[in-house]
């Protein structure tokens, strides 16, 4: 039976399931045909929530190790970046960062990856929002609180998922504005990582180490892009940077012993323990509103970008293996709330370091997701692996090639018209003059009101499918007023004294 005949049968005989349609790889002419077939018989009923079992609903293959390990390494290091940025702002120790990351990595492994893989094949897990790392210091300075951020993001995310708001946000936020945000955060984040790496090498006093790390990273990244293996950038570039640093005499030692994270929320959210912040107050919730909005605004373009990777590399008739945006947002919201209530400081997002390599090597998500969750949890429990991940060359290079350089690349790709370039320039310029959140709100406002020129018919047609022209203008204006008002209240607008700044 050919793959085409199988595809016909799956539409005419709905009682057939994965376990009956699965065939051994030896039945196919090559490995690629086998992987195509596996994707085409995945989740034939388009069943979203249930209980999915290996062999019955999906299978494990050696290819699943690639996205599994890439996702675990990338997410754990991004966790270190987010929690470390919080800790630096609040004056907490590196040991605090390690233990909080241990808590989050174990929890995201169990709940955000393994459990979700068994419950829904189309969520892709719930990862960490690397794009928000440059905004965390600003959040802390505004008087934000990690738990308030968690609760606000969860409420916005659940509202988004149940009201099918992904398409609404996608329609209201033009490509140019998203491009401007991505380029702005990608550039500032890249500069932050390079400055931190340069400071570390200068403190060591090892001549040429910084330039060796920079050249090796760029060379490996370029070669991987040339051969179509960018999915290996995180382990390849990070591993090479760590090895070069060690060979040049950089000191490294294991200091974090194996252990079980502290799952007591009263410890983490105590006034004198854990975060040493106590429970959030009304002022904290007000302070995080703009940051929670911008974090959730990133979800639809992020998810759509991941689906674009799947559409590019998956074969035809494998749509039921794609991410489902509303289910993805629901899963992220629940993982955000549960981890935050336990004491974690993660800011959650679709798990790109899993989905992108899985798409490139043509694998459905569940098996790789289970491997990824297992590796994440074991790495955190071991302690020693966290030391490797926090080794400065490993940490900085992985954040550079796994988060910030791809942000710049994606942002540039989104600029397709002159109008997109105007929107991106407006967003970035306003972000530099005031702050990037105001830049997003202002650029979205002038874009939707047509102040940068007439809207392209294609984009207006997309907006009209979701809401009327009047609703488009009203929602955009109200969002701008609310966001700007909150920023003024918490002192985020230059020259405007904040009238309500939460104490930390």
C-alpha positions as CSV (number, residue, x, y, z in Angstrom):
1,X,0.0,0.0,0.0
2,X,1.4,3.4,-1.0
3,X,1.5,6.5,1.3
4,X,-1.2,8.0,-1.0
5,X,-3.5,5.0,-0.6
6,X,-3.0,5.2,3.1
7,X,-4.0,8.9,3.1
8,X,-7.2,8.0,1.2
9,X,-8.0,5.2,3.7
10,X,-7.6,7.5,6.7
11,X,-10.3,9.8,5.3
12,X,-12.7,7.0,4.3
13,X,-12.2,4.7,7.3
14,X,-12.1,6.9,10.4
15,X,-12.0,3.9,12.6
16,X,-8.4,3.3,11.6
17,X,-5.9,4.8,14.1
18,X,-2.2,5.3,14.3
19,X,-1.5,1.9,15.8
20,X,-3.2,0.2,12.8
21,X,-1.7,2.4,10.1
22,X,1.8,2.4,11.5
23,X,4.3,0.5,9.4
24,X,7.9,-0.4,10.0
25,X,10.6,1.7,8.4
26,X,11.7,-1.3,6.3
27,X,8.5,-1.0,4.3
28,X,9.6,2.3,2.8
29,X,12.2,3.1,0.2
30,X,14.1,5.5,2.5
31,X,14.0,7.1,5.9
32,X,12.4,10.3,4.7
33,X,9.4,8.5,3.3
34,X,8.9,6.7,6.6
35,X,9.0,10.0,8.5
36,X,6.5,11.5,6.1
37,X,4.2,8.6,6.7
38,X,4.5,8.9,10.4
39,X,3.5,12.6,10.3
40,X,0.5,11.9,7.9
41,X,-1.0,9.2,10.3
42,X,-0.4,11.3,13.5
43,X,-3.6,12.3,15.3
44,X,-5.9,11.4,12.3
45,X,-9.1,12.3,14.2
46,X,-7.6,15.8,15.0
47,X,-8.3,14.8,18.6
48,X,-6.9,17.6,20.8
49,X,-7.4,16.7,24.4
50,X,-7.4,13.1,25.7
51,X,-4.9,10.6,26.9
52,X,-2.3,9.6,24.3
53,X,0.0,6.6,24.7
54,X,3.2,5.5,23.0
55,X,2.8,2.8,20.4
56,X,-1.0,3.5,20.3
57,X,-0.9,7.2,19.3
58,X,2.7,7.9,18.6
59,X,6.1,6.3,18.5
60,X,9.7,7.0,19.6
61,X,12.5,7.3,17.0
62,X,16.1,8.1,17.3
63,X,15.4,11.5,15.5
64,X,13.4,12.5,18.6
65,X,16.7,12.8,20.6
66,X,17.7,15.9,18.6
67,X,14.7,18.2,19.5
68,X,14.5,16.5,22.9
69,X,18.0,17.5,23.9
70,X,18.0,20.8,22.0
71,X,14.7,21.8,23.8
72,X,16.0,20.8,27.2
73,X,19.3,22.7,26.8
74,X,17.8,25.8,25.3
75,X,14.9,26.1,27.7
76,X,17.1,25.5,30.8
77,X,19.5,28.2,29.8
78,X,16.7,30.6,28.9
79,X,15.3,29.9,32.3
80,X,18.7,30.9,33.8
81,X,18.6,34.1,31.7
82,X,15.1,35.1,32.9
83,X,15.5,34.2,36.6
84,X,19.0,35.6,36.6
85,X,17.7,38.9,35.3
86,X,15.1,39.0,38.1
87,X,17.7,38.0,40.7
88,X,20.1,40.8,39.5
89,X,17.3,43.3,39.8
90,X,16.3,42.3,43.3
91,X,19.9,41.8,44.5
92,X,19.6,38.1,45.0
93,X,22.5,35.6,45.0
94,X,23.6,33.3,42.1
95,X,22.7,30.4,44.5
96,X,19.1,31.7,44.5
97,X,19.1,31.7,40.7
98,X,20.3,28.1,40.6
99,X,17.8,26.8,43.1
100,X,14.8,28.7,41.5
101,X,15.9,27.4,38.0
102,X,16.1,23.9,39.5
103,X,12.5,24.3,40.7
104,X,11.3,25.6,37.4
105,X,13.2,23.1,35.3
106,X,11.8,20.1,37.2
107,X,8.3,21.5,37.1
108,X,8.4,22.4,33.4
109,X,9.8,18.9,32.7
110,X,7.0,17.2,34.5
111,X,4.1,19.5,33.8
112,X,5.1,21.7,30.9
113,X,6.5,18.9,28.8
114,X,5.8,15.2,29.9
115,X,2.2,15.6,31.1
116,X,1.2,17.8,28.2
117,X,2.6,15.3,25.7
118,X,0.2,12.7,27.1
119,X,-2.7,15.0,27.2
120,X,-2.4,17.0,24.0
121,X,-0.3,16.2,20.9
122,X,-0.6,19.8,19.6
123,X,0.6,22.1,22.4
124,X,4.4,21.6,21.9
125,X,4.9,22.0,25.6
126,X,5.2,25.3,27.5
127,X,8.7,26.8,27.3
128,X,10.3,30.0,28.5
129,X,10.0,33.5,27.0
130,X,13.6,34.4,26.0
131,X,12.4,37.4,24.1
132,X,11.4,39.0,27.5
133,X,14.9,38.8,29.1
134,X,15.8,42.4,28.1
135,X,12.5,43.6,29.6
136,X,13.0,42.0,33.0
137,X,15.3,44.7,34.5
138,X,12.7,47.3,33.3
139,X,9.9,45.3,35.0
140,X,11.8,45.2,38.3
141,X,12.6,48.9,38.1
142,X,8.9,49.7,37.5
143,X,8.0,47.9,40.8
144,X,6.9,44.6,39.3
145,X,6.6,41.3,41.1
146,X,7.2,37.8,39.6
147,X,4.0,36.3,41.0
148,X,1.9,39.3,39.9
149,X,3.4,38.9,36.4
150,X,2.6,35.2,36.5
151,X,-1.1,35.8,37.5
152,X,-1.6,38.6,35.0
153,X,-0.1,36.6,32.2
154,X,-2.2,33.6,33.1
155,X,-5.4,35.6,33.1
156,X,-4.6,37.3,29.8
157,X,-3.5,34.0,28.2
158,X,-6.6,32.1,29.2
159,X,-8.8,34.9,28.0
160,X,-6.9,34.9,24.7
161,X,-7.3,31.1,24.3
162,X,-11.0,30.8,25.2
163,X,-12.0,33.9,23.1
164,X,-9.8,32.7,20.2
165,X,-8.0,36.0,20.5
166,X,-4.8,34.8,18.8
167,X,-6.2,35.9,15.4
168,X,-7.3,39.2,16.9
169,X,-3.9,40.1,18.3
170,X,-2.3,38.9,15.1
171,X,-4.6,41.1,13.1
172,X,-4.2,44.2,15.3
173,X,-0.4,44.0,15.5
174,X,1.1,44.7,12.0
175,X,4.1,42.8,10.7
176,X,6.2,46.0,10.8
177,X,5.6,46.5,14.5
178,X,6.4,42.9,15.4
179,X,9.5,43.2,13.2
180,X,10.5,46.4,15.1
181,X,10.1,44.7,18.5
182,X,12.0,41.6,17.4
183,X,14.9,43.6,16.0
184,X,15.0,46.0,19.0
185,X,15.0,43.2,21.6
186,X,17.3,41.0,19.4
187,X,19.9,43.8,19.1
188,X,19.8,44.9,22.7
189,X,19.8,41.3,24.0
190,X,22.7,40.4,21.8
191,X,24.7,43.5,23.0
192,X,23.9,42.6,26.6
193,X,25.2,39.0,26.1
194,X,28.4,40.2,24.3
195,X,29.1,42.8,27.0
196,X,28.7,40.2,29.7
197,X,31.0,37.8,28.0
198,X,33.6,40.5,27.3
199,X,33.4,41.5,31.0
200,X,34.0,37.9,32.1
201,X,37.0,37.4,29.8
202,X,38.5,40.7,30.9
203,X,38.2,39.8,34.5
204,X,40.0,36.5,33.8
205,X,42.8,38.3,32.0
206,X,43.0,35.7,29.3
207,X,44.2,37.4,26.1
208,X,42.2,36.7,22.9
209,X,39.6,34.6,24.6
210,X,36.7,36.9,23.8
211,X,37.7,37.2,20.1
212,X,38.1,33.4,19.9
213,X,34.7,32.8,21.3
214,X,33.1,35.4,19.0
215,X,34.8,34.0,15.9
216,X,34.1,30.4,16.7
217,X,30.4,31.1,17.4
218,X,29.9,33.1,14.2
219,X,31.8,30.5,12.1
220,X,29.9,27.5,13.5
221,X,26.5,29.3,13.2
222,X,27.2,30.3,9.6
223,X,28.3,26.8,8.6
224,X,25.2,25.3,10.2
225,X,23.0,27.7,8.3
226,X,24.8,26.9,5.1
227,X,24.2,23.1,5.5
228,X,20.6,23.6,6.8
229,X,21.4,22.4,10.3
230,X,20.5,25.5,12.3
231,X,18.6,23.2,14.7
232,X,22.0,22.2,16.1
233,X,23.1,25.7,16.9
234,X,22.4,25.6,20.6
235,X,24.4,22.5,21.5
236,X,27.1,23.0,18.8
237,X,27.9,26.7,19.5
238,X,27.4,26.5,23.3
239,X,29.5,23.3,23.6
240,X,32.3,24.7,21.4
241,X,32.4,28.0,23.4
242,X,32.7,26.0,26.7
243,X,35.4,23.8,25.3
244,X,37.4,26.7,23.9
245,X,37.2,28.6,27.2
246,X,38.4,25.5,29.2
247,X,41.3,24.9,26.8
248,X,42.3,28.6,27.2
249,X,42.5,28.1,31.0
250,X,39.1,29.5,32.1
251,X,38.3,28.2,35.6
252,X,35.3,25.9,36.1
253,X,34.2,23.7,38.9
254,X,31.1,21.9,40.0
255,X,29.5,23.6,43.0
256,X,25.8,22.6,42.8
257,X,25.2,19.2,44.4
258,X,22.3,16.9,43.4
259,X,19.1,17.7,45.1
260,X,15.3,18.0,45.0
261,X,13.9,21.5,44.6
262,X,12.0,23.2,47.4
263,X,8.3,23.0,46.3
264,X,7.1,25.0,49.3
265,X,5.4,28.2,48.0
266,X,5.5,29.8,51.4
267,X,9.3,29.6,51.4
268,X,9.6,31.3,48.0
269,X,7.0,34.0,48.6
270,X,7.9,34.8,52.2
271,X,8.9,38.2,53.2
272,X,12.4,37.1,54.4
273,X,12.9,33.9,52.4
274,X,13.1,32.9,48.8
275,X,12.4,36.0,46.7
276,X,12.2,38.1,49.9
277,X,9.3,40.0,48.4
278,X,6.2,38.7,50.2
279,X,2.9,38.4,48.3
280,X,2.1,40.9,45.6
281,X,0.0,43.9,46.3
282,X,-2.3,46.0,44.1
283,X,0.6,48.2,43.1
284,X,2.6,45.2,41.9
285,X,-0.3,44.1,39.7
286,X,-0.7,47.5,38.2
287,X,3.1,47.7,37.5
288,X,3.2,44.4,35.5
289,X,0.2,45.2,33.2
290,X,2.2,46.6,30.3
291,X,4.8,43.7,30.6
292,X,2.1,41.0,30.8
293,X,0.4,42.5,27.7
294,X,3.6,42.6,25.7
295,X,4.5,39.1,26.7
296,X,1.2,37.7,25.6
297,X,1.2,39.8,22.4
298,X,4.3,37.9,21.4
299,X,2.5,34.5,21.7
300,X,0.6,34.6,18.4
301,X,3.4,35.6,16.1
302,X,5.7,33.2,18.0
303,X,3.3,30.3,17.5
304,X,2.5,31.2,13.9
305,X,6.3,31.4,13.2
306,X,6.7,27.8,14.6
307,X,3.7,26.6,12.6
308,X,5.4,28.2,9.5
309,X,8.4,25.9,10.2
310,X,6.1,22.9,10.4
311,X,4.4,23.9,7.1
312,X,7.8,24.3,5.5
313,X,9.3,20.9,6.5
314,X,6.3,18.6,7.1
315,X,4.8,16.8,4.1
316,X,1.3,17.5,2.8
317,X,-1.7,16.1,4.7
318,X,0.1,16.3,8.1
319,X,-1.9,19.3,9.4
320,X,-3.1,17.4,12.4
321,X,0.4,17.3,13.7
322,X,0.7,21.1,13.7
323,X,0.6,23.2,16.8
324,X,-2.9,24.3,17.8
325,X,-2.6,27.9,18.8
326,X,-5.5,28.1,21.3
327,X,-4.5,24.9,23.0
328,X,-0.9,26.0,23.1
329,X,-1.9,29.3,24.8
330,X,-4.1,27.5,27.3
331,X,-1.2,25.1,28.1
332,X,1.2,28.0,28.5
333,X,-1.2,29.9,30.8
334,X,-1.7,26.9,33.1
335,X,2.0,26.1,33.2
336,X,2.7,29.8,34.0
337,X,0.3,29.9,36.8
338,X,1.2,26.5,38.4
339,X,5.0,27.2,38.2
340,X,4.6,30.7,39.6
341,X,2.4,29.6,42.5
342,X,5.0,27.1,43.5
343,X,7.6,29.9,43.6
344,X,9.1,30.0,40.1
345,X,10.2,33.0,38.1
346,X,9.7,31.8,34.6
347,X,8.0,33.9,31.9
348,X,6.4,31.3,29.6
349,X,6.1,31.1,25.8
350,X,5.7,28.4,23.0
351,X,8.7,26.0,23.1
352,X,10.6,27.1,20.0
353,X,13.8,25.2,20.8
354,X,11.7,22.0,20.6
355,X,9.4,22.7,17.7
356,X,11.9,24.1,15.3
357,X,14.3,21.2,15.3
358,X,11.4,18.7,15.4
359,X,10.0,20.4,12.2
360,X,13.3,20.4,10.4
361,X,13.9,16.6,11.0
362,X,10.2,15.9,10.4
363,X,9.0,14.5,13.7
364,X,5.7,14.9,15.5
365,X,6.0,16.5,18.9
366,X,4.9,14.1,21.7
367,X,7.9,11.7,21.8
368,X,10.5,14.5,21.6
369,X,8.5,16.4,24.2
370,X,8.7,13.5,26.7
371,X,12.5,13.1,26.1
372,X,12.9,16.9,26.6
373,X,10.9,16.9,29.8
374,X,12.8,14.0,31.2
375,X,16.2,15.5,30.3
376,X,15.2,18.9,31.8
377,X,14.1,17.3,35.1
378,X,17.1,15.1,35.4
379,X,19.5,17.9,34.6
380,X,18.0,20.1,37.3
381,X,18.0,17.2,39.9
382,X,21.7,16.5,39.1
383,X,22.8,20.0,40.0
384,X,26.1,19.5,38.2
385,X,24.5,20.0,34.8
386,X,23.1,23.4,36.0
387,X,26.7,24.3,36.7
388,X,27.6,23.5,33.1
389,X,24.7,25.6,31.8
390,X,25.6,28.6,34.0
391,X,29.3,28.5,32.8
392,X,29.5,32.0,31.2
393,X,30.6,31.0,27.7
394,X,27.9,28.3,27.5
395,X,25.2,30.6,28.9
396,X,26.0,33.7,26.9
397,X,26.5,31.9,23.6
398,X,23.4,29.8,23.8
399,X,21.3,32.9,24.6
400,X,22.9,34.7,21.7
401,X,22.4,31.9,19.0
402,X,19.2,30.4,20.5
403,X,17.3,33.6,21.3
404,X,18.6,37.0,20.2
405,X,20.2,36.4,16.8
406,X,17.1,34.5,15.6
407,X,15.0,37.4,16.8
408,X,16.9,39.8,14.5
409,X,16.7,37.4,11.6
410,X,12.9,36.8,12.0
411,X,12.3,40.5,12.4
412,X,14.2,41.3,9.2
413,X,12.2,38.6,7.3
414,X,8.9,40.1,8.5
415,X,9.7,43.4,6.7
416,X,8.3,42.8,3.2
417,X,6.9,46.2,2.2
418,X,7.9,49.9,2.6
419,X,5.0,50.3,5.1
420,X,6.5,47.4,7.2
421,X,9.8,49.3,7.3
422,X,8.0,52.5,8.4
423,X,6.2,50.5,11.2
424,X,9.4,48.8,12.3
425,X,11.3,52.1,12.3
426,X,8.6,53.9,14.3
427,X,8.5,51.1,16.9
428,X,12.3,51.0,17.3
429,X,12.8,54.8,17.4
430,X,10.0,55.3,19.9
431,X,11.4,52.4,21.9
432,X,14.8,54.0,22.0
433,X,13.4,57.4,23.0
434,X,11.0,56.2,25.6
435,X,10.8,52.4,26.1
436,X,9.9,49.4,23.9
437,X,6.5,48.8,25.4
438,X,5.5,52.4,24.5
439,X,7.1,51.9,21.1
440,X,4.9,48.9,20.5
441,X,1.7,50.6,21.6
442,X,2.4,53.8,19.7
443,X,3.5,52.1,16.5
444,X,0.4,49.9,16.6
445,X,-1.8,52.9,17.1
446,X,-0.4,54.9,14.1
447,X,-0.3,51.8,11.9
448,X,-4.0,50.9,12.6
449,X,-5.1,54.5,12.2
450,X,-3.4,54.7,8.8
451,X,-1.0,57.5,9.8
452,X,1.9,55.7,8.0
453,X,0.0,55.6,4.7
454,X,-2.9,53.5,3.4
455,X,-3.2,49.9,4.7
456,X,-2.4,47.2,2.2
457,X,-5.6,45.5,1.0
458,X,-4.3,42.1,2.1
459,X,-3.8,43.1,5.7
460,X,-7.1,45.0,5.9
461,X,-8.8,41.9,4.5
462,X,-7.2,39.9,7.3
463,X,-8.4,42.4,9.9
464,X,-11.9,42.4,8.5
465,X,-12.2,38.7,9.0
466,X,-11.8,39.2,12.7
467,X,-13.4,42.6,13.5
468,X,-14.9,45.7,12.0
469,X,-13.0,48.8,11.1
470,X,-14.6,50.7,14.0
471,X,-13.7,47.9,16.4
472,X,-10.1,47.9,15.1
473,X,-9.7,51.6,15.9
474,X,-11.5,51.5,19.2
475,X,-9.5,48.5,20.5
476,X,-6.2,49.9,19.4
477,X,-6.9,53.3,21.0
478,X,-8.1,51.8,24.3
479,X,-5.0,49.5,24.4
480,X,-2.7,52.5,23.9
481,X,-4.5,54.6,26.5
482,X,-4.5,51.8,29.1
483,X,-0.8,50.9,28.5
484,X,0.4,54.5,28.5
485,X,-1.6,55.3,31.6
486,X,-0.2,52.4,33.5
487,X,3.3,53.3,32.4
488,X,2.8,56.9,33.6
489,X,1.4,55.6,37.0
490,X,4.5,53.4,37.7
491,X,7.0,56.0,36.4
492,X,8.0,54.4,33.1
493,X,7.6,57.5,31.0
494,X,10.6,59.9,31.0
495,X,9.8,63.2,32.8
496,X,6.6,61.9,34.2
497,X,6.9,61.1,38.0
498,X,5.2,57.9,38.9
499,X,2.4,58.3,41.4
500,X,2.3,54.6,42.4
501,X,5.5,52.7,42.6
502,X,5.5,49.4,44.4
503,X,8.2,48.9,46.9
504,X,10.4,45.8,46.6
